[in-house]
Amino acid sequence: MTNQIIISDIAIHQDEEGRYSVNDLHKASGSERRHEPSLWLNLQQTKELIEEILNTGNPVFIPAVTRRGRAGGTYVCKELVYSYAMWISAVFALKVIRAYDAMVTTTLAPKTTVDERTPLRDAVNLLVSKRALPYDEAYTFVHQRFGVRSIEDLEPETLPAAIEYVHRLALEGELLVRQQTTPVIPAFPVEANFEYLTTVRAGQIIDIRLGRQNEIFISLESYQELSMRGGYIAIHHDELRTMTSPEIVEICNKAAKMQEKWGRIYASS
């Protein structure tokens, strides 16, 4: 479960890209009308900050997005969270900074002790001995199976299952069976240009196929960003209906600037 920032007993939700809900921050600050996110987003300083983040960060990542529907609202990156909090007040900004630091500290803290992980390390030693595997490869099976980067990230309630899994690999040969059923990556001529899609379930490759002609995989936010580079605007009709004329002009101007900017980049490359 992903840790959340808690401010004034309000959980600050995140979207799938890790951005934070400004609407939740607004509630945590007291829900005053003068602190509504839309007012902050319309500030020239906020627009300049968003533009700077776009220019200096990952060009595909959009720092601020607005969604409709049940899980709707405005979601922004960490830098914009700090900007919004400081716009409200220094007191609220300090609350946000401390809450974020507390969340990061909790995330980084080991979930189990060294002694609690000893049986798992013993099981890995057995696996390495029985199957003649390098240690890093043996631990990789645990990481992939339980979706962690390190055994320190295993939850206490997951640890017994991890120990049992490694013992099964070592004693019952499940590892060998999986190696035999893993699809083989197709061979191609050296001069060929190609892309292929790999499907993974529970840390195991279950399918590999060539990408079809003109087939791409991209998130909605990335598609909107790439469209804007070409001067196009990808927006849902429900969202468009709620926009004022100045807002429509603003997004058109943004698309024009993006097209001009990326046109120069592509021309010079």
N, C-alpha and C positions, 0 to 999 in steps of 0.2 A: 504494500500500500504506500502511495506517495505521501510524504509528509507535507502538511499544509502550513501556511503562515496563519497564525491566529492573532488578531488585533482587536482589543476590546470585546472579546468573546465572539468575534465574527470570523468565520473561516474564509480565507481568500482563495477562491477556486482558481484552477489553472485549466487552460485548454490543452489540446494534444500536442501543441508546439511549445508548451512551457510558459506561455504568456499568462499574466495575472489579471483577474477581473477588476477593472476600475470601479464597477458598480458595487462590488463588495467593499472596496476601499472607501467608497463614498458612504456606505452604511456605517462602517467602522469609525468614520470621522464625525458622525452625528447626523448625516443625511440633510444638511442644510442646503437650501436651494442655491445659495451663492457659491456652493462648492460642487455643483453638478458637473460630471465629467465633460458634457458637451461644451460648457463654458471654457474649461481648461483646454480642450482640444482645439478650440477656435482661436486661442492665443497665438500671436505671431511667434513668440518664443518657443511654444510647443511645436509648431510647424517646422521651425528651423532645426529644433533638436531631432525631430523625426527624420528630416532630410539628411542631417549629419550622420545619424545612425545608418541610414540607407547607403550613404556614400562610403562609410568607413568599415561597415560590418559585412556580414554575409549578404550578397546582393539578392539572394532568393528569399531570405527570411524577411517577413514584413513585421515591423516592430509594433504596429497597432492595427487591430482589425475589429470590426463591428459585425455582430451576427444577430439574426432574428430568431424567433422561436423560443422553445422552452428553456434551452440553455443559452439564450441570447445575451447580448450585452457587449461591452467593449473590453477587449483584452489587450494588454500592452506588455512590453518587455520590462526587465528589471530597471533599466535606466529611466524609463518613463514612469515607473512606479515611484521612484525617488523624486522625480520632477513633480509629479502630481501631489505627493505628500508635502513637499516643500512649499508648493503653491498654497496649500491649505494653511499650514502653520509650521513653525519650527518644532513645536511640541509634538504634533502629529508625525512629522518627519522622523523625529527621534524614536517614536514608538515603532514606526515601520522598519527603520534600520535595525533596531534591537530585536524585533520579531524575526526579521530575515536572518540575522546572525544566529539567533537561537535555533531556527529551523535547520540551518546549515550545520551547526554543531551537533544537533541530534542526528542528522543524516550521516555525518562522518563517524559518529561514535560506533564502535563495534557492538554488534547485537548479541554476541556470545563471548565467553571468556576463553582464554587459551586452554585451560583445563577442560572445559566443556567440549572443545573441538579435538581433544586428544584422540578419542575413539575414531573420529573421522580420518585423522592423519594416519592412524594405525591401519585403517582399512585401505587407504591409498597406498601405504607401504606394501600391503599384501597384494594389491592389484598390480603394482609395479613389478613385484617379484614374480607373480604367477604369469603375467602376460608380457613380460620383458618390454615394458613401456617406459618412455622418459617421464619424469615426474610432471613436467608442465603439460604433457598430453593427458596424463591421468587426471590431473585437476581440471583440465578443460572439459572433460566429460561431465564433471559435477557442475561446472559453471553453466554449460549449455542446458543440462537437464533441468536445473532449478532457476535459470534466468538470473544469475548473479555474476558479478565481475571477480569476486573473491569469496573464499569460504567464510571470511569474516562478515560477509553480507547476509549469510543464511539466518533466517529467523529461528529462534529457539525451538519452536514447534516443528520446524522443517528439518532440523538436524538429525533426528532419528531416521527419517526417511532417506536422507542423503547417505547415512552410514549403511543402511540396508541395501541401498542401490549399489554402492561401491562393492560391498561384499558379494552381491549377486553377479556383478561384472567379473569379479575375481574368481569366484567358485563355480558359477554355472555357465560361464562362457557367453553371456548375453552380448558382450562386446563383439565377439567374433561373428555372431549372427547378424548384428547390425552392420558390421563392415561388409558382409556379403550382400546385403539387401540395399545398400546405398547406391543410388544411380551413378553411372559412370558419365563424366562430362564428355560430350561428343567431341570427336576430333575434327579439325578443319584444316584446309590447306593453309600454309604459312601466309600466303598473300591475301587471304580472304579477310573481309571486314564484316563483323557480325556482333550481335548482342544476344545474350540469352538470359532467361528468367529462371531463378532458382527458388523453389518453394521449400520452406523449412517448417517443420512442426516438432515442438518439444525438443528443439536443438538438433534434429535430424533432417538431412536432406531427403525429401520424398519425391521430388520431381525436378527435372531440368529440361527446358525447351528453348528453342530459338525464339527470339522476339519477332513478331509479325511485322510486315511492312507498315511503316508509319505508326507503329504502336509505341506509346510512351506511358510512363507511370509517374503521376505528379499529383501533389495535393492541390486543393482548391486555391489556397492562398498563393502557392507558387505559380499556378496557372494565371491568377489575376495579375501577379507581378510581371510575369513574362509577357502577358497580353499588353500591359501598360507600356512596356518597352517599345512595342510596335505602334503605340498610339491608340490602342483599343482599350475599351473599358468593359470588363466582365462583371455584371452586377445583377442581382435578382430583381425581378420587377416589383416585388413587395417593398424592397428597400428603396428602389428608385421612386416609388409613389410617395414615400414619406419624406423625401429630400426637398429642401427649399431650393429656389432658383440660385441663390448664391452658393449653396453647397454643390449643386450640379456644375456650376461654372468653375468652382474650385477644383473639383475632381477632373474636369476637362483640362484645366490648366496644368494640373499635376501630370496627366497623361501626356500632354504636349511636351512638358519639360523632360519627362522620362524618355520620350521618343527622341528628343533632340540630344540628350545626354548619351544614350546608348547608341545612337546613330554615329556620334563622334567616336565612341569607343570601338565600334565595329569597323568604322572607316580607317582607323589608325592601326588596326590589328592585321 
